[in-house]
Structures are given as structure tokens and as C-alpha cells.
Amino acid sequence: MLPDDKSADTTLPPTRLIDGKAFAQRLRHDLREQALALHAQAGVLPTLAVVMVGDDPASGVYVRSKIRATEQAGMRSVSHHLPGHTSEAELLGLIATLNANPLVHGILVQLPLPPQIRRDAVLDGIAPEKDVDGFHVVNAGRLAVGRRDGFIPCTPMGCLMLLKSVRPVLAGLQAVVIGCSNIVGRPMARLLQQEGCTVTMTHLRTRDVAAEARRADIIVVAAGRAGLVRGDWVKPGAIVIDVGINRVETPDGARIVGDVAFDEACPHAGAITPVPGGVGPMTIACLLQNTLQAARNTVSAP
Ligand SMILES: Nc1nc(=O)c2c([nH]1)NC[C@@H]1CN(c3ccc(C(=O)N[C@@H](CCC(=O)O)C(=O)O)cc3)C=[N+]21
């Protein structure tokens, strides 16, 4: 055997950049065809109600892009913008009206909410069958016990789709989920477990997060800390999914970065999602998928 062949044997395949933006575009295109077909065949126009309280500029940007994406996907959106001083009772009143409206299939209340409003009271006020965010305690419970009849939160669902696009079978892999919020980390861990992964969840009290990460074939990080995952945290060939969205100031102005030190991690990773252009666009596409599902469910119900 030539020495050249031997060195070729030990070379790792090149890192694959996981293009969430392109994946999401394809998904949204497919959803549009399905939405138009549902409208034509059953007369149901999938409709998403988007509720925003207050004037957080970042929330405003997200809400507008959700509304645009909904309409591009052949669905309808109705938006409700309430003032920042809205009371919890007033918000619950609007949600009750939307729950009772048969023309509304999905309800999304943009987070975060102002301090006078209890988040969990609001999320649990949404009818579970319209809870396209998958944040209602009933939908969280369904996922926790492995039932498939609830809505799955959009960001973890998008992460799983991206993972499976590079590795269709996840069974037996070691996965670490860094950050265990109710909206990303916890549901992500449950999905990975259902796929057959051995899952470690790390959190603020974890003694050595880096050591947990180094063992993992899959790293999903949703911690909200720019550059948290360093190059030497990534086992050679591991798949890295970066959920972080952090605004950082650079000499050239503000920039959005993830929770992974991307340039460091890239040479180690087998596949990695960029920020922007990775998980973010998938979140919106999955929201549309859940909205279509909610609309379909009203047709097949007896
Ligand atoms: N009830 C509720 N449901 C949510 O799903 C929800 C929420 N509240 N509150 C805020 C977060 C954040 N979120 C994002 C959606 C899309 C992108 C996205 O498409 N990002 C692009 C662009 C990033 C940029 O340049 O600004 C990207 O990553 O490529 C990001 C973030 C949904 N959220």
C-alpha cells in the first residue's frame, strides 16, 4: 500500500455546513402546496393568529417575518398588537375569543411577555388544539410521555429535521443538550430520546459542561451565551446544532452570532449549523407546519 493511501485513510471527511435556510425554503414550498390543496378540497384556509404585547423591537421583527412567511405559504394570518400595559386578564380575554373562533386554527403569543403577565397562565390559556407553539402544559405532557397526538415546539422540531438531514438514523448516539428551557432544551431532549439517543441535559449547576460535550456525537446548544461551545468541546465528527441568537457589537457594527464559537468548532465538527441561516429559519417553517396540521385536524375530526 502506498504511504499516500494510508494518510488518506485517516483523513476526516470535510465538515458539512447544514443549510437551514435552504431546507426551510423547501419545506415552506411544500407546505404552500398542501395548504392550497386543503383550501381547494375542504374549503379550509389555514389561519394563524399572532398576538404581540408591547413594543420589544426584536419581537416586532420576528412577528412581521412570521406573518410574511404565513402568507407566502398560502395561509392566512391575523395579528393582534396590544399595548405594553395590557393586563393578564385582558390578554386571556383575547385568547378566549380566538379559542372560540372556528376560523382561527393556530394561536401564537409572542414571548417574552411584559412582567405583569404570567407566561404560563397565558400559554395554558390557549386551547391545546390551537397551540401551534407546543408550549401548553398538555402538549408538553404529551411529548414527555411519548404520545404523538400533540404539537411539538417549533425550534426543537426544526433541529431534529436538520439532524436527520445529515444523519437519518440517530438511534444509539450520545447526545448532549446544553440549556434546558421549556421552549427548546427540554422538548429537544425528549425528541432525541424518542429517536433512540442517550441524552444528557446540562444546566447552570452542571459541574463540567465541556466534559459532557466532549463525549457527545450530537451537541444541541440553546443557552443564550455567545461563543459558549469552544472548538475543543467538539468530538471529531460530532454534529453541532446551534440554537443561540446573540446580538454582539463588533468594530463593523452589530452582528448575530450563535452559542458556538463557529470558526473554532468547524474543523472538528462532522456537520454544523450556521447562525444566521441554520435553526432560525426552521423555527418559522415548523410553525407553518403545525398551523397546517391544526387546520387539517378540524377537517378530520368527527
Ligand atoms: N411564542 C413564541 N414562539 C416562538 O417561536 C418565538 C417566540 N415566541 N419569541 C422569540 C423566539 C425567537 N424566534 C425566532 C424565529 C426565527 C428566527 C430566524 O428566522 N432567524 C434568522 C434570521 C436572524 C436575523 O438575522 O435576525 C436566522 O437565524 O437565520 C429567529 C428566532 C421565535 N421565537
The ligand as a Gaussian input file, in Angstrom:
#p B3LYP/6-31G(d) Opt

LIG

1 1
 N      -44.305000      32.264000      21.138000
 C      -43.094000      32.337000      20.564000
 N      -42.754000      31.420000      19.644000
 C      -41.526000      31.486000      19.022000
 O      -41.210000      30.630000      18.166000
 C      -40.642000      32.552000      19.367000
 C      -41.064000      33.476000      20.339000
 N      -42.276000      33.342000      20.918000
 N      -40.263000      34.500000      20.700000
 C      -38.983000      34.732000      20.066000
 C      -38.365000      33.459000      19.534000
 C      -37.286000      33.644000      18.500000
 N      -37.769000      33.016000      17.280000
 C      -37.092000      33.032000      16.069000
 C      -37.681000      32.688000      14.863000
 C      -36.992000      32.785000      13.659000
 C      -35.699000      33.246000      13.610000
 C      -34.991000      33.377000      12.308000
 O      -35.549000      33.108000      11.252000
 N      -33.724000      33.812000      12.297000
 C      -32.946000      34.009000      11.081000
 C      -32.542000      35.459000      10.940000
 C      -31.745000      36.009000      12.107000
 C      -31.503000      37.529000      11.977000
 O      -30.661000      37.907000      11.153000
 O      -32.174000      38.303000      12.693000
 C      -31.713000      33.115000      11.102000
 O      -31.359000      32.600000      12.164000
 O      -31.157000      32.885000      10.041000
 C      -35.084000      33.557000      14.791000
 C      -35.783000      33.448000      16.002000
 C      -39.001000      32.505000      17.514000
 N      -39.396000      32.708000      18.791000

